[in-house]
Amino acid sequence: MADAAGAGTVIVGAGPAGLLLAHLLLQAKPKPHFLPVRVFEARNDPRTPLPLYKERQYCVGLSARGQDGIKRVDGLWDEVEKRGMPSSQFVLHTGNRAIALKRNPGKPSLLINQRALAATLVSELESRYSKDDLEVNFNTRCERVDFKSRTVSFNGKSENPVSYNLLVGADGARSAVRNEFITQRGFDYKQTNMPYTFKVLYVPRPPELSEEAVHAFRVTKDDAVDENGKQSGGFKLPFTGTASKTSLRFSCFPTPGDGMSVLIEWSPGTTPTELLSIKSAGELKTYIEKYMPPLKVPVEAAEVFINQRPTSSMKVYCSKFHDAGGKAVLIGDAAHAMSNALGQGCNSSLQDVVTLSQCLHEVEDLTKALERYTEKQTREDHAAAYLSEFAFPQAKWVLPFFYLGNIAQPALGKVLPPSILAPPIQSLCSETLTPYSEIVRIHKRWLSFVEITNKMAASKGPDS
Ligand SMILES: Cc1cc2nc3c(=O)[nH]c(=O)nc-3n(C[C@H](O)[C@H](O)[C@H](O)COP(=O)(O)OP(=O)(O)OC[C@H]3O[C@@H](n4cnc5c(N)ncnc54)[C@H](O)[C@@H]3O)c2cc1C
């Protein structure tokens, strides 16, 4: 089929990956058959103001790789930076102690709310490009893709399917575009539910929690029940162990304006029934302030939290990222949603965008460009997913070695060469552009060890 005039590029999904791709494609002055660039997003416009506490989705940490992607668009980083908070520390609170797992203060991550990031990327797109070259549609959900006729059908849009010369599935872990890939031969696909569920609470930042750090707390709960509905016991002191049947994790991300976005997570079999059955703001306030005394919960924030449904995420594996016909491609979570333990999901997604836009720019033939993208990015993204899964030990007996190693590394790293003591996985992932596949190679022994001990711990049950 010849390229249709005016069919251009269709990007499904206006998350960070889809929107950054629109920027990079348009900045590179694309070949005429890639124009116009049309973005279709199922949700509403992220610039629509929402009542305080309502717009607070979870925060992501944009580290070296994400920043590298955004900085490739002239002046874009300056705008994004204004909406987030720089952070170079991760503080683990355990009992009365706070262990600062320091990172390099010269290379902070930017903590930014998902919606604020999308809003900035859209505003900048619309201010830079004319309607002839760019169209961003909200409240428009992709329902179906037809690779044969090169068309996409949307609800909320006209009944006529939209044609494309290049189709990009940037529609997240539950991608509708990917559904059409799954029907193709030679496309191996696997999805797995991630072993945790979360809700987000937005509160004013307590002064004792520094605005430069992400603060992580783990508390055991007296309302947690196991799979058999059995109560798991009374309140215990917070502990640093992991995968306890009774643990709730609180990760606190400072936000601009002295706020704090608190991600509250729990694992399967530990459903905090008391927390989830709370119906009044007063009860929630008492509950949170009992277990997380520094947090003070305004009534409006409590109400938003109570009405929010718990979210669970999933991991996605695709053996390749382009379709057999060579006109459609997957980027970001649609191609490789991964555990958020290392904070690399968004960062790796923005690197997909860098690679894809380079391939499209450098390789004349579209099919070959997409093949090259798949070849480069599957290796990297599969490595990123492996790192996210096995960088952190789950077995309790391995944890002290992990924490000791992290605490001693900065001092030892100054005297020992990297060939003897390599920088930690977290630092290599978040502070450098070292390919993920290279990080796997450098830390192969540790990763294999954690893979084995994590699997053993999982088979023995949550208290091992
Ligand atoms: C709790 C949590 C914390 C995280 N923290 C970090 C972190 O610190 N650092 C990090 O790098 N990553 C983090 N991540 C991962 C990160 O959020 C994702 O990897 C990132 O958002 C992927 O971007 P994306 O653009 O590919 O997909 P998404 O952000 O999921 O965007 C996809 C877009 O497509 C839209 N869409 C979906 N279906 C359709 C459809 N059928 N039609 C049209 N539009 C559609 C969606 O509404 C959405 O706007 C975290 C994830 C979670 C859950």
The ligand as a Tripos MOL2 file, in Angstrom:
@<TRIPOS>MOLECULE
LIG
   53    58     1     0     0
SMALL
NO_CHARGES

@<TRIPOS>ATOM
      1 C1          3.3050    3.9910   41.5270 C.3       1 LIG1
      2 C2          4.2380    4.1710   40.3730 C.ar      1 LIG1
      3 C3          5.4210    4.8770   40.5320 C.ar      1 LIG1
      4 C4          6.2860    5.0500   39.4580 C.ar      1 LIG1
      5 N1          7.4530    5.7360   39.6470 N.ar      1 LIG1
      6 C5          8.3150    5.8740   38.6160 C.ar      1 LIG1
      7 C6          9.5430    6.5910   38.7790 C.ar      1 LIG1
      8 O1          9.8640    7.0910   39.8440 O.2       1 LIG1
      9 N2         10.3700    6.6910   37.7110 N.ar      1 LIG1
     10 C7         10.0640    6.1420   36.5000 C.ar      1 LIG1
     11 O2         10.8610    6.2640   35.5710 O.2       1 LIG1
     12 N3          8.8970    5.4970   36.3130 N.ar      1 LIG1
     13 C8          8.0260    5.3430   37.3270 C.ar      1 LIG1
     14 N4          6.8460    4.6850   37.1390 N.ar      1 LIG1
     15 C9          6.5160    4.1580   35.8050 C.3       1 LIG1
     16 C10         5.9570    5.2570   34.8910 C.3       1 LIG1
     17 O3          4.8020    5.8260   35.4470 O.3       1 LIG1
     18 C11         5.6350    4.6870   33.5210 C.3       1 LIG1
     19 O4          6.6840    3.8730   33.0910 O.3       1 LIG1
     20 C12         5.4100    5.7980   32.4930 C.3       1 LIG1
     21 O5          4.2870    6.5630   32.8470 O.3       1 LIG1
     22 C13         5.2420    5.2200   31.0920 C.3       1 LIG1
     23 O6          4.9060    6.2550   30.2040 O.3       1 LIG1
     24 P1          4.0540    5.9510   28.9030 P.3       1 LIG1
     25 O7          3.8870    7.2530   28.2150 O.co2     1 LIG1
     26 O8          4.6640    4.8230   28.1630 O.co2     1 LIG1
     27 O9          2.6720    5.3820   29.4420 O.3       1 LIG1
     28 P2          1.5510    6.0760   30.3370 P.3       1 LIG1
     29 O10         2.1400    7.0620   31.2550 O.co2     1 LIG1
     30 O11         0.7730    4.9510   30.9280 O.co2     1 LIG1
     31 O12         0.6620    6.8650   29.2980 O.3       1 LIG1
     32 C14        -0.1960    6.1770   28.4180 C.3       1 LIG1
     33 C15        -1.3110    7.1060   28.0190 C.3       1 LIG1
     34 O13        -2.1290    6.4330   27.0740 O.3       1 LIG1
     35 C16        -3.4860    6.6720   27.3990 C.3       1 LIG1
     36 N5         -4.2710    5.5460   26.8670 N.ar      1 LIG1
     37 C17        -4.3650    4.2900   27.3680 C.ar      1 LIG1
     38 N6         -5.1630    3.5340   26.5910 N.ar      1 LIG1
     39 C18        -5.5720    4.3440   25.5810 C.ar      1 LIG1
     40 C19        -6.3940    4.1340   24.4490 C.ar      1 LIG1
     41 N7         -6.9850    2.9380   24.1890 N.pl3     1 LIG1
     42 N8         -6.6060    5.1690   23.5960 N.ar      1 LIG1
     43 C20        -6.0260    6.3870   23.8230 C.ar      1 LIG1
     44 N9         -5.2360    6.6310   24.8790 N.ar      1 LIG1
     45 C21        -5.0010    5.6200   25.7430 C.ar      1 LIG1
     46 C22        -3.5160    6.7600   28.9070 C.3       1 LIG1
     47 O14        -4.6550    7.4800   29.3610 O.3       1 LIG1
     48 C23        -2.2110    7.4850   29.1920 C.3       1 LIG1
     49 O15        -2.3640    8.8800   29.2430 O.3       1 LIG1
     50 C24         5.9650    4.4980   38.1950 C.ar      1 LIG1
     51 C25         4.7700    3.7900   38.0330 C.ar      1 LIG1
     52 C26         3.9120    3.6200   39.1090 C.ar      1 LIG1
     53 C27         2.6420    2.8440   38.9190 C.3       1 LIG1
@<TRIPOS>BOND
     1     1     2 1
     2     2     3 ar
     3     2    52 ar
     4     3     4 ar
     5     4     5 ar
     6     4    50 ar
     7     5     6 ar
     8     6     7 ar
     9     6    13 1
    10     7     8 2
    11     7     9 ar
    12     9    10 ar
    13    10    11 2
    14    10    12 ar
    15    12    13 ar
    16    13    14 ar
    17    14    15 1
    18    14    50 ar
    19    15    16 1
    20    16    17 1
    21    16    18 1
    22    18    19 1
    23    18    20 1
    24    20    21 1
    25    20    22 1
    26    22    23 1
    27    23    24 1
    28    24    25 2
    29    24    26 1
    30    24    27 1
    31    27    28 1
    32    28    29 2
    33    28    30 1
    34    28    31 1
    35    31    32 1
    36    32    33 1
    37    33    34 1
    38    33    48 1
    39    34    35 1
    40    35    36 1
    41    35    46 1
    42    36    37 ar
    43    36    45 ar
    44    37    38 ar
    45    38    39 ar
    46    39    40 ar
    47    39    45 ar
    48    40    41 1
    49    40    42 ar
    50    42    43 ar
    51    43    44 ar
    52    44    45 ar
    53    46    47 1
    54    46    48 1
    55    48    49 1
    56    50    51 ar
    57    51    52 ar
    58    52    53 1
@<TRIPOS>SUBSTRUCTURE
     1 LIG1         1 GROUP 0 **** ****
